[in-house]
Amino acid sequence: MPYLSLETNKKLTRGDFTLKVKLLGKPEKYVMVSFKTGLSMRFGGAKGPVGFVELRSIGLDMTRCEEYSKKLCDFIEAEFEIPADRIYIDFQNVDRKAFGWNRSTF
């Protein structure tokens, strides 16, 4: 159940952000992606391009967050021209009993 969300102050058209969740090895049929663009956001008091990413998944290997961070930042910087030093990423390993889907939990 990976959930990948990007919030940014840039006005973007949707890129293929879903592909980045494949780095977790999860089936794409369970992947949810969200884009919130053109938001009023600042980083360090400056107006330049900025991004906030959330990556939540059941069984997220927290020992690999540095690897995930590099891959996500590289992708976002190349695809959306948001510098890696202006991106925050929130990684969350979700307990399967605390995440609902299809009238049940995982």
Biopython code that builds the backbone (N, CA, C, O; Angstrom):
import numpy as np
from Bio.PDB.StructureBuilder import StructureBuilder

atoms = [
    (1, "MET", "N", (0.803, -1.198, 0.000)),
    (1, "MET", "CA", (0.000, 0.000, 0.000)),
    (1, "MET", "C", (0.840, 1.253, 0.000)),
    (1, "MET", "O", (0.546, 2.177, 0.759)),
    (2, "PRO", "N", (1.857, 1.326, -0.806)),
    (2, "PRO", "CA", (2.639, 2.551, -0.800)),
    (2, "PRO", "C", (1.800, 3.766, -1.181)),
    (2, "PRO", "O", (0.979, 3.719, -2.097)),
    (3, "TYR", "N", (2.031, 4.847, -0.453)),
    (3, "TYR", "CA", (1.425, 6.143, -0.756)),
    (3, "TYR", "C", (2.570, 7.119, -0.939)),
    (3, "TYR", "O", (3.403, 7.282, -0.047)),
    (4, "LEU", "N", (2.612, 7.766, -2.088)),
    (4, "LEU", "CA", (3.648, 8.728, -2.398)),
    (4, "LEU", "C", (2.986, 10.043, -2.748)),
    (4, "LEU", "O", (2.158, 10.112, -3.656)),
    (5, "SER", "N", (3.357, 11.093, -2.019)),
    (5, "SER", "CA", (2.742, 12.395, -2.210)),
    (5, "SER", "C", (3.825, 13.445, -2.421)),
    (5, "SER", "O", (4.853, 13.428, -1.744)),
    (6, "LEU", "N", (3.595, 14.355, -3.358)),
    (6, "LEU", "CA", (4.484, 15.489, -3.587)),
    (6, "LEU", "C", (3.684, 16.773, -3.467)),
    (6, "LEU", "O", (2.693, 16.967, -4.172)),
    (7, "GLU", "N", (4.118, 17.646, -2.571)),
    (7, "GLU", "CA", (3.568, 18.996, -2.459)),
    (7, "GLU", "C", (4.663, 19.951, -2.897)),
    (7, "GLU", "O", (5.816, 19.818, -2.487)),
    (8, "THR", "N", (4.299, 20.915, -3.732)),
    (8, "THR", "CA", (5.297, 21.861, -4.226)),
    (8, "THR", "C", (4.659, 23.212, -4.537)),
    (8, "THR", "O", (3.453, 23.319, -4.759)),
    (9, "ASN", "N", (5.499, 24.228, -4.547)),
    (9, "ASN", "CA", (5.026, 25.551, -4.933)),
    (9, "ASN", "C", (5.110, 25.752, -6.451)),
    (9, "ASN", "O", (4.642, 26.766, -6.969)),
    (10, "LYS", "N", (5.694, 24.805, -7.150)),
    (10, "LYS", "CA", (5.756, 24.890, -8.610)),
    (10, "LYS", "C", (4.433, 24.428, -9.217)),
    (10, "LYS", "O", (3.724, 23.600, -8.645)),
    (11, "LYS", "N", (4.122, 24.975, -10.373)),
    (11, "LYS", "CA", (2.956, 24.506, -11.116)),
    (11, "LYS", "C", (3.452, 23.431, -12.061)),
    (11, "LYS", "O", (4.220, 23.708, -12.982)),
    (12, "LEU", "N", (3.015, 22.216, -11.834)),
    (12, "LEU", "CA", (3.517, 21.076, -12.591)),
    (12, "LEU", "C", (2.392, 20.340, -13.285)),
    (12, "LEU", "O", (1.237, 20.377, -12.861)),
    (13, "THR", "N", (2.759, 19.674, -14.358)),
    (13, "THR", "CA", (1.881, 18.663, -14.915)),
    (13, "THR", "C", (2.388, 17.341, -14.347)),
    (13, "THR", "O", (3.580, 17.192, -14.082)),
    (14, "ARG", "N", (1.521, 16.426, -14.169)),
    (14, "ARG", "CA", (1.875, 15.167, -13.525)),
    (14, "ARG", "C", (2.918, 14.405, -14.327)),
    (14, "ARG", "O", (2.719, 14.123, -15.508)),
    (15, "GLY", "N", (4.022, 14.076, -13.685)),
    (15, "GLY", "CA", (5.027, 13.212, -14.284)),
    (15, "GLY", "C", (4.709, 11.781, -13.882)),
    (15, "GLY", "O", (3.686, 11.541, -13.242)),
    (16, "ASP", "N", (5.539, 10.846, -14.231)),
    (16, "ASP", "CA", (5.277, 9.456, -13.863)),
    (16, "ASP", "C", (5.916, 9.150, -12.523)),
    (16, "ASP", "O", (6.880, 8.390, -12.432)),
    (17, "PHE", "N", (5.362, 9.755, -11.489)),
    (17, "PHE", "CA", (5.839, 9.614, -10.115)),
    (17, "PHE", "C", (5.608, 8.194, -9.603)),
    (17, "PHE", "O", (6.336, 7.726, -8.727)),
    (18, "THR", "N", (4.604, 7.510, -10.140)),
    (18, "THR", "CA", (4.286, 6.148, -9.711)),
    (18, "THR", "C", (5.486, 5.227, -9.877)),
    (18, "THR", "O", (5.681, 4.319, -9.068)),
    (19, "LEU", "N", (6.274, 5.440, -10.889)),
    (19, "LEU", "CA", (7.425, 4.578, -11.137)),
    (19, "LEU", "C", (8.407, 4.579, -9.970)),
    (19, "LEU", "O", (9.079, 3.575, -9.735)),
    (20, "LYS", "N", (8.501, 5.664, -9.249)),
    (20, "LYS", "CA", (9.454, 5.753, -8.145)),
    (20, "LYS", "C", (9.066, 4.832, -6.993)),
    (20, "LYS", "O", (9.937, 4.422, -6.226)),
    (21, "VAL", "N", (7.808, 4.502, -6.850)),
    (21, "VAL", "CA", (7.397, 3.607, -5.776)),
    (21, "VAL", "C", (7.871, 2.182, -6.062)),
    (21, "VAL", "O", (7.950, 1.361, -5.148)),
    (22, "LYS", "N", (8.180, 1.889, -7.303)),
    (22, "LYS", "CA", (8.681, 0.559, -7.644)),
    (22, "LYS", "C", (9.977, 0.249, -6.916)),
    (22, "LYS", "O", (10.332, -0.921, -6.772)),
    (23, "LEU", "N", (10.687, 1.261, -6.455)),
    (23, "LEU", "CA", (11.924, 1.013, -5.719)),
    (23, "LEU", "C", (11.652, 0.239, -4.432)),
    (23, "LEU", "O", (12.580, -0.312, -3.839)),
    (24, "LEU", "N", (10.406, 0.191, -3.997)),
    (24, "LEU", "CA", (10.029, -0.559, -2.798)),
    (24, "LEU", "C", (9.712, -2.019, -3.111)),
    (24, "LEU", "O", (9.610, -2.841, -2.200)),
    (25, "GLY", "N", (9.556, -2.344, -4.397)),
    (25, "GLY", "CA", (9.227, -3.708, -4.776)),
    (25, "GLY", "C", (7.774, -4.081, -4.495)),
    (25, "GLY", "O", (7.458, -5.258, -4.327)),
    (26, "LYS", "N", (6.895, -3.094, -4.442)),
    (26, "LYS", "CA", (5.474, -3.342, -4.165)),
    (26, "LYS", "C", (4.696, -3.377, -5.481)),
    (26, "LYS", "O", (5.073, -2.701, -6.438)),
    (27, "PRO", "N", (3.607, -4.166, -5.538)),
    (27, "PRO", "CA", (2.792, -4.213, -6.757)),
    (27, "PRO", "C", (2.161, -2.847, -7.059)),
    (27, "PRO", "O", (1.599, -2.205, -6.171)),
    (28, "GLU", "N", (2.259, -2.415, -8.311)),
    (28, "GLU", "CA", (1.746, -1.112, -8.699)),
    (28, "GLU", "C", (0.241, -0.974, -8.460)),
    (28, "GLU", "O", (-0.257, 0.134, -8.263)),
    (29, "LYS", "N", (-0.486, -2.102, -8.475)),
    (29, "LYS", "CA", (-1.942, -2.021, -8.301)),
    (29, "LYS", "C", (-2.337, -1.490, -6.921)),
    (29, "LYS", "O", (-3.488, -1.103, -6.719)),
    (30, "TYR", "N", (-1.402, -1.468, -5.972)),
    (30, "TYR", "CA", (-1.693, -0.946, -4.630)),
    (30, "TYR", "C", (-1.114, 0.440, -4.391)),
    (30, "TYR", "O", (-1.288, 0.996, -3.307)),
    (31, "VAL", "N", (-0.434, 1.007, -5.373)),
    (31, "VAL", "CA", (0.245, 2.281, -5.208)),
    (31, "VAL", "C", (-0.724, 3.443, -5.393)),
    (31, "VAL", "O", (-1.490, 3.477, -6.356)),
    (32, "MET", "N", (-0.683, 4.399, -4.458)),
    (32, "MET", "CA", (-1.468, 5.627, -4.575)),
    (32, "MET", "C", (-0.490, 6.794, -4.646)),
    (32, "MET", "O", (0.454, 6.876, -3.859)),
    (33, "VAL", "N", (-0.726, 7.702, -5.601)),
    (33, "VAL", "CA", (0.142, 8.846, -5.814)),
    (33, "VAL", "C", (-0.688, 10.118, -5.745)),
    (33, "VAL", "O", (-1.813, 10.164, -6.244)),
    (34, "SER", "N", (-0.128, 11.150, -5.125)),
    (34, "SER", "CA", (-0.828, 12.420, -4.980)),
    (34, "SER", "C", (0.102, 13.566, -5.349)),
    (34, "SER", "O", (1.274, 13.575, -4.973)),
    (35, "PHE", "N", (-0.436, 14.536, -6.095)),
    (35, "PHE", "CA", (0.290, 15.751, -6.440)),
    (35, "PHE", "C", (-0.513, 16.939, -5.955)),
    (35, "PHE", "O", (-1.709, 17.051, -6.226)),
    (36, "LYS", "N", (0.151, 17.820, -5.240)),
    (36, "LYS", "CA", (-0.446, 19.102, -4.859)),
    (36, "LYS", "C", (0.546, 20.152, -5.344)),
    (36, "LYS", "O", (1.619, 20.318, -4.765)),
    (37, "THR", "N", (0.183, 20.849, -6.397)),
    (37, "THR", "CA", (1.115, 21.787, -7.015)),
    (37, "THR", "C", (0.611, 23.213, -6.909)),
    (37, "THR", "O", (-0.566, 23.448, -6.639)),
    (38, "GLY", "N", (1.514, 24.169, -7.124)),
    (38, "GLY", "CA", (1.151, 25.578, -7.106)),
    (38, "GLY", "C", (0.789, 26.079, -5.718)),
    (38, "GLY", "O", (0.061, 27.063, -5.586)),
    (39, "LEU", "N", (1.291, 25.411, -4.674)),
    (39, "LEU", "CA", (0.978, 25.800, -3.300)),
    (39, "LEU", "C", (1.811, 26.993, -2.853)),
    (39, "LEU", "O", (2.853, 27.288, -3.438)),
    (40, "SER", "N", (1.351, 27.666, -1.827)),
    (40, "SER", "CA", (2.125, 28.737, -1.215)),
    (40, "SER", "C", (3.085, 28.096, -0.220)),
    (40, "SER", "O", (2.690, 27.734, 0.889)),
    (41, "MET", "N", (4.341, 27.957, -0.616)),
    (41, "MET", "CA", (5.350, 27.300, 0.226)),
    (41, "MET", "C", (6.656, 28.080, 0.159)),
    (41, "MET", "O", (6.977, 28.686, -0.863)),
    (42, "ARG", "N", (7.399, 28.059, 1.247)),
    (42, "ARG", "CA", (8.732, 28.651, 1.294)),
    (42, "ARG", "C", (9.655, 27.678, 2.013)),
    (42, "ARG", "O", (9.211, 26.855, 2.814)),
    (43, "PHE", "N", (10.919, 27.781, 1.722)),
    (43, "PHE", "CA", (11.936, 26.967, 2.389)),
    (43, "PHE", "C", (13.053, 27.923, 2.788)),
    (43, "PHE", "O", (13.619, 28.616, 1.943)),
    (44, "GLY", "N", (13.362, 27.954, 4.065)),
    (44, "GLY", "CA", (14.412, 28.864, 4.539)),
    (44, "GLY", "C", (14.099, 30.320, 4.259)),
    (44, "GLY", "O", (15.012, 31.131, 4.098)),
    (45, "GLY", "N", (12.816, 30.664, 4.197)),
    (45, "GLY", "CA", (12.399, 32.038, 3.956)),
    (45, "GLY", "C", (12.421, 32.451, 2.495)),
    (45, "GLY", "O", (12.019, 33.566, 2.161)),
    (46, "ALA", "N", (12.890, 31.559, 1.613)),
    (46, "ALA", "CA", (12.998, 31.894, 0.190)),
    (46, "ALA", "C", (11.846, 31.303, -0.606)),
    (46, "ALA", "O", (11.317, 30.248, -0.257)),
    (47, "LYS", "N", (11.461, 31.987, -1.674)),
    (47, "LYS", "CA", (10.343, 31.571, -2.517)),
    (47, "LYS", "C", (10.681, 30.522, -3.566)),
    (47, "LYS", "O", (9.757, 29.987, -4.179)),
    (48, "GLY", "N", (11.929, 30.199, -3.807)),
    (48, "GLY", "CA", (12.307, 29.298, -4.895)),
    (48, "GLY", "C", (11.577, 27.965, -4.851)),
    (48, "GLY", "O", (10.831, 27.687, -3.913)),
    (49, "PRO", "N", (11.797, 27.142, -5.876)),
    (49, "PRO", "CA", (11.141, 25.837, -5.933)),
    (49, "PRO", "C", (11.423, 25.015, -4.673)),
    (49, "PRO", "O", (12.547, 24.971, -4.173)),
    (50, "VAL", "N", (10.370, 24.370, -4.179)),
    (50, "VAL", "CA", (10.471, 23.580, -2.957)),
    (50, "VAL", "C", (9.545, 22.375, -3.077)),
    (50, "VAL", "O", (8.519, 22.434, -3.754)),
    (51, "GLY", "N", (9.916, 21.285, -2.415)),
    (51, "GLY", "CA", (9.073, 20.095, -2.439)),
    (51, "GLY", "C", (9.026, 19.411, -1.087)),
    (51, "GLY", "O", (10.026, 19.341, -0.373)),
    (52, "PHE", "N", (7.859, 18.912, -0.751)),
    (52, "PHE", "CA", (7.674, 18.088, 0.438)),
    (52, "PHE", "C", (7.086, 16.763, -0.034)),
    (52, "PHE", "O", (6.039, 16.730, -0.682)),
    (53, "VAL", "N", (7.765, 15.686, 0.294)),
    (53, "VAL", "CA", (7.372, 14.354, -0.158)),
    (53, "VAL", "C", (7.020, 13.505, 1.050)),
    (53, "VAL", "O", (7.707, 13.540, 2.071)),
    (54, "GLU", "N", (5.951, 12.748, 0.925)),
    (54, "GLU", "CA", (5.612, 11.733, 1.918)),
    (54, "GLU", "C", (5.677, 10.377, 1.232)),
    (54, "GLU", "O", (5.122, 10.193, 0.149)),
    (55, "LEU", "N", (6.352, 9.438, 1.861)),
    (55, "LEU", "CA", (6.376, 8.063, 1.383)),
    (55, "LEU", "C", (5.989, 7.179, 2.555)),
    (55, "LEU", "O", (6.737, 7.040, 3.523)),
    (56, "ARG", "N", (4.810, 6.584, 2.451)),
    (56, "ARG", "CA", (4.297, 5.691, 3.489)),
    (56, "ARG", "C", (4.109, 4.319, 2.875)),
    (56, "ARG", "O", (3.664, 4.188, 1.735)),
    (57, "SER", "N", (4.452, 3.299, 3.643)),
    (57, "SER", "CA", (4.254, 1.955, 3.138)),
    (57, "SER", "C", (4.278, 0.955, 4.285)),
    (57, "SER", "O", (5.013, 1.117, 5.259)),
    (58, "ILE", "N", (3.468, -0.067, 4.148)),
    (58, "ILE", "CA", (3.534, -1.192, 5.079)),
    (58, "ILE", "C", (4.853, -1.904, 4.811)),
    (58, "ILE", "O", (5.172, -2.220, 3.665)),
    (59, "GLY", "N", (5.608, -2.150, 5.856)),
    (59, "GLY", "CA", (6.869, -2.862, 5.707)),
    (59, "GLY", "C", (7.985, -2.026, 5.104)),
    (59, "GLY", "O", (8.933, -2.583, 4.550)),
    (60, "LEU", "N", (7.897, -0.698, 5.197)),
    (60, "LEU", "CA", (8.962, 0.153, 4.678)),
    (60, "LEU", "C", (10.252, -0.148, 5.440)),
    (60, "LEU", "O", (10.289, -0.060, 6.667)),
    (61, "ASP", "N", (11.288, -0.495, 4.720)),
    (61, "ASP", "CA", (12.582, -0.809, 5.329)),
    (61, "ASP", "C", (13.265, 0.504, 5.714)),
    (61, "ASP", "O", (13.880, 1.164, 4.876)),
    (62, "MET", "N", (13.150, 0.867, 6.972)),
    (62, "MET", "CA", (13.669, 2.147, 7.445)),
    (62, "MET", "C", (15.192, 2.231, 7.358)),
    (62, "MET", "O", (15.750, 3.327, 7.404)),
    (63, "THR", "N", (15.864, 1.102, 7.235)),
    (63, "THR", "CA", (17.324, 1.131, 7.093)),
    (63, "THR", "C", (17.731, 1.576, 5.687)),
    (63, "THR", "O", (18.904, 1.859, 5.443)),
    (64, "ARG", "N", (16.771, 1.639, 4.767)),
    (64, "ARG", "CA", (17.054, 2.029, 3.386)),
    (64, "ARG", "C", (16.590, 3.448, 3.048)),
    (64, "ARG", "O", (16.611, 3.843, 1.882)),
    (65, "CYS", "N", (16.171, 4.218, 4.059)),
    (65, "CYS", "CA", (15.647, 5.565, 3.790)),
    (65, "CYS", "C", (16.659, 6.471, 3.109)),
    (65, "CYS", "O", (16.279, 7.302, 2.284)),
    (66, "GLU", "N", (17.941, 6.331, 3.434)),
    (66, "GLU", "CA", (18.951, 7.162, 2.769)),
    (66, "GLU", "C", (19.002, 6.845, 1.271)),
    (66, "GLU", "O", (19.111, 7.750, 0.444)),
    (67, "GLU", "N", (18.923, 5.565, 0.933)),
    (67, "GLU", "CA", (18.881, 5.147, -0.479)),
    (67, "GLU", "C", (17.625, 5.687, -1.163)),
    (67, "GLU", "O", (17.696, 6.221, -2.270)),
    (68, "TYR", "N", (16.474, 5.546, -0.500)),
    (68, "TYR", "CA", (15.217, 6.060, -1.060)),
    (68, "TYR", "C", (15.298, 7.574, -1.249)),
    (68, "TYR", "O", (14.842, 8.104, -2.262)),
    (69, "SER", "N", (15.883, 8.270, -0.266)),
    (69, "SER", "CA", (16.001, 9.721, -0.342)),
    (69, "SER", "C", (16.818, 10.135, -1.563)),
    (69, "SER", "O", (16.429, 11.049, -2.289)),
    (70, "LYS", "N", (17.924, 9.480, -1.786)),
    (70, "LYS", "CA", (18.763, 9.803, -2.942)),
    (70, "LYS", "C", (17.996, 9.595, -4.246)),
    (70, "LYS", "O", (18.003, 10.459, -5.122)),
    (71, "LYS", "N", (17.339, 8.449, -4.368)),
    (71, "LYS", "CA", (16.617, 8.146, -5.603)),
    (71, "LYS", "C", (15.452, 9.109, -5.832)),
    (71, "LYS", "O", (15.244, 9.572, -6.953)),
    (72, "LEU", "N", (14.705, 9.409, -4.794)),
    (72, "LEU", "CA", (13.582, 10.335, -4.932)),
    (72, "LEU", "C", (14.068, 11.745, -5.252)),
    (72, "LEU", "O", (13.523, 12.401, -6.140)),
    (73, "CYS", "N", (15.091, 12.217, -4.533)),
    (73, "CYS", "CA", (15.616, 13.561, -4.793)),
    (73, "CYS", "C", (16.185, 13.669, -6.206)),
    (73, "CYS", "O", (15.946, 14.657, -6.901)),
    (74, "ASP", "N", (16.930, 12.664, -6.627)),
    (74, "ASP", "CA", (17.474, 12.683, -7.991)),
    (74, "ASP", "C", (16.357, 12.772, -9.016)),
    (74, "ASP", "O", (16.446, 13.540, -9.973)),
    (75, "PHE", "N", (15.301, 11.983, -8.816)),
    (75, "PHE", "CA", (14.173, 11.979, -9.740)),
    (75, "PHE", "C", (13.457, 13.326, -9.754)),
    (75, "PHE", "O", (13.191, 13.881, -10.821)),
    (76, "ILE", "N", (13.146, 13.849, -8.577)),
    (76, "ILE", "CA", (12.401, 15.116, -8.470)),
    (76, "ILE", "C", (13.217, 16.273, -9.040)),
    (76, "ILE", "O", (12.679, 17.151, -9.715)),
    (77, "GLU", "N", (14.510, 16.266, -8.764)),
    (77, "GLU", "CA", (15.375, 17.322, -9.291)),
    (77, "GLU", "C", (15.412, 17.274, -10.826)),
    (77, "GLU", "O", (15.312, 18.313, -11.479)),
    (78, "ALA", "N", (15.555, 16.085, -11.394)),
    (78, "ALA", "CA", (15.620, 15.936, -12.850)),
    (78, "ALA", "C", (14.266, 16.180, -13.517)),
    (78, "ALA", "O", (14.194, 16.861, -14.540)),
    (79, "GLU", "N", (13.205, 15.636, -12.950)),
    (79, "GLU", "CA", (11.875, 15.695, -13.561)),
    (79, "GLU", "C", (11.178, 17.037, -13.368)),
    (79, "GLU", "O", (10.506, 17.530, -14.275)),
    (80, "PHE", "N", (11.340, 17.632, -12.172)),
    (80, "PHE", "CA", (10.560, 18.820, -11.816)),
    (80, "PHE", "C", (11.410, 20.053, -11.522)),
    (80, "PHE", "O", (10.875, 21.112, -11.195)),
    (81, "GLU", "N", (12.742, 19.919, -11.639)),
    (81, "GLU", "CA", (13.664, 21.033, -11.412)),
    (81, "GLU", "C", (13.512, 21.658, -10.024)),
    (81, "GLU", "O", (13.534, 22.880, -9.870)),
    (82, "ILE", "N", (13.359, 20.805, -9.033)),
    (82, "ILE", "CA", (13.361, 21.243, -7.636)),
    (82, "ILE", "C", (14.682, 20.744, -7.048)),
    (82, "ILE", "O", (14.909, 19.536, -6.992)),
    (83, "PRO", "N", (15.557, 21.655, -6.609)),
    (83, "PRO", "CA", (16.856, 21.239, -6.087)),
    (83, "PRO", "C", (16.722, 20.309, -4.878)),
    (83, "PRO", "O", (15.857, 20.499, -4.024)),
    (84, "ALA", "N", (17.588, 19.312, -4.826)),
    (84, "ALA", "CA", (17.550, 18.324, -3.748)),
    (84, "ALA", "C", (17.677, 18.971, -2.375)),
    (84, "ALA", "O", (17.128, 18.458, -1.399)),
    (85, "ASP", "N", (18.392, 20.089, -2.285)),
    (85, "ASP", "CA", (18.552, 20.745, -0.986)),
    (85, "ASP", "C", (17.343, 21.595, -0.605)),
    (85, "ASP", "O", (17.366, 22.319, 0.391)),
    (86, "ARG", "N", (16.280, 21.496, -1.418)),
    (86, "ARG", "CA", (15.019, 22.185, -1.097)),
    (86, "ARG", "C", (13.856, 21.185, -1.061)),
    (86, "ARG", "O", (12.703, 21.534, -1.314)),
    (87, "ILE", "N", (14.193, 19.946, -0.743)),
    (87, "ILE", "CA", (13.204, 18.867, -0.650)),
    (87, "ILE", "C", (13.303, 18.213, 0.724)),
    (87, "ILE", "O", (14.386, 17.824, 1.162)),
    (88, "TYR", "N", (12.183, 18.100, 1.386)),
    (88, "TYR", "CA", (12.080, 17.292, 2.603)),
    (88, "TYR", "C", (11.285, 16.045, 2.263)),
    (88, "TYR", "O", (10.352, 16.096, 1.461)),
    (89, "ILE", "N", (11.653, 14.925, 2.872)),
    (89, "ILE", "CA", (10.940, 13.671, 2.657)),
    (89, "ILE", "C", (10.580, 13.075, 4.011)),
    (89, "ILE", "O", (11.434, 12.929, 4.885)),
    (90, "ASP", "N", (9.317, 12.736, 4.172)),
    (90, "ASP", "CA", (8.821, 12.102, 5.395)),
    (90, "ASP", "C", (8.558, 10.626, 5.096)),
    (90, "ASP", "O", (7.627, 10.291, 4.362)),
    (91, "PHE", "N", (9.384, 9.747, 5.668)),
    (91, "PHE", "CA", (9.232, 8.303, 5.493)),
    (91, "PHE", "C", (8.440, 7.741, 6.677)),
    (91, "PHE", "O", (8.711, 8.071, 7.831)),
    (92, "GLN", "N", (7.465, 6.893, 6.374)),
    (92, "GLN", "CA", (6.684, 6.280, 7.439)),
    (92, "GLN", "C", (6.426, 4.812, 7.145)),
    (92, "GLN", "O", (5.901, 4.453, 6.091)),
    (93, "ASN", "N", (6.805, 3.975, 8.097)),
    (93, "ASN", "CA", (6.489, 2.552, 8.042)),
    (93, "ASN", "C", (5.138, 2.385, 8.724)),
    (93, "ASN", "O", (5.001, 2.672, 9.913)),
    (94, "VAL", "N", (4.150, 1.927, 7.985)),
    (94, "VAL", "CA", (2.778, 1.858, 8.494)),
    (94, "VAL", "C", (2.468, 0.444, 8.990)),
    (94, "VAL", "O", (2.735, -0.540, 8.301)),
    (95, "ASP", "N", (1.904, 0.360, 10.186)),
    (95, "ASP", "CA", (1.462, -0.930, 10.733)),
    (95, "ASP", "C", (0.254, -1.400, 9.922)),
    (95, "ASP", "O", (-0.716, -0.658, 9.769)),
    (96, "ARG", "N", (0.310, -2.617, 9.408)),
    (96, "ARG", "CA", (-0.757, -3.114, 8.531)),
    (96, "ARG", "C", (-2.126, -3.144, 9.208)),
    (96, "ARG", "O", (-3.139, -3.002, 8.523)),
    (97, "LYS", "N", (-2.191, -3.319, 10.506)),
    (97, "LYS", "CA", (-3.472, -3.330, 11.207)),
    (97, "LYS", "C", (-4.022, -1.915, 11.424)),
    (97, "LYS", "O", (-5.179, -1.743, 11.805)),
    (98, "ALA", "N", (-3.180, -0.908, 11.177)),
    (98, "ALA", "CA", (-3.596, 0.482, 11.362)),
    (98, "ALA", "C", (-3.873, 1.183, 10.039)),
    (98, "ALA", "O", (-3.989, 2.408, 9.997)),
    (99, "PHE", "N", (-3.981, 0.404, 8.948)),
    (99, "PHE", "CA", (-4.238, 1.011, 7.651)),
    (99, "PHE", "C", (-5.379, 0.279, 6.972)),
    (99, "PHE", "O", (-5.283, -0.910, 6.670)),
    (100, "GLY", "N", (-6.465, 1.010, 6.737)),
    (100, "GLY", "CA", (-7.662, 0.411, 6.156)),
    (100, "GLY", "C", (-7.679, 0.441, 4.651)),
    (100, "GLY", "O", (-7.117, 1.336, 4.019)),
    (101, "TRP", "N", (-8.335, -0.555, 4.085)),
    (101, "TRP", "CA", (-8.555, -0.649, 2.650)),
    (101, "TRP", "C", (-9.634, -1.681, 2.378)),
    (101, "TRP", "O", (-9.640, -2.757, 2.976)),
    (102, "ASN", "N", (-10.536, -1.356, 1.485)),
    (102, "ASN", "CA", (-11.553, -2.295, 1.008)),
    (102, "ASN", "C", (-12.345, -2.919, 2.160)),
    (102, "ASN", "O", (-12.538, -4.134, 2.218)),
    (103, "ARG", "N", (-12.792, -2.067, 3.064)),
    (103, "ARG", "CA", (-13.621, -2.457, 4.218)),
    (103, "ARG", "C", (-12.894, -3.311, 5.266)),
    (103, "ARG", "O", (-13.532, -3.958, 6.095)),
    (104, "SER", "N", (-11.586, -3.306, 5.222)),
    (104, "SER", "CA", (-10.803, -4.090, 6.181)),
    (104, "SER", "C", (-9.482, -3.391, 6.419)),
    (104, "SER", "O", (-9.357, -2.199, 6.138)),
    (105, "THR", "N", (-8.518, -4.089, 6.919)),
    (105, "THR", "CA", (-7.157, -3.588, 7.040)),
    (105, "THR", "C", (-6.239, -4.571, 6.326)),
    (105, "THR", "O", (-6.658, -5.662, 5.939)),
    (106, "PHE", "N", (-5.006, -4.178, 6.161)),
    (106, "PHE", "CA", (-4.049, -5.051, 5.519)),
    (106, "PHE", "C", (-3.571, -6.114, 6.482)),
    (106, "PHE", "O", (-2.749, -6.954, 6.117)),
]
sb = StructureBuilder()
sb.init_structure("model")
sb.init_model(0)
sb.init_chain("A")
sb.init_seg("    ")
for serial, (resi, resn, name, xyz) in enumerate(atoms, 1):
    if name == "N":
        sb.init_residue(resn, " ", resi, " ")
    sb.init_atom(name, np.array(xyz, "f"), 0.0, 1.0, " ", f" {name:<3s}", serial, name[0])
structure = sb.get_structure()
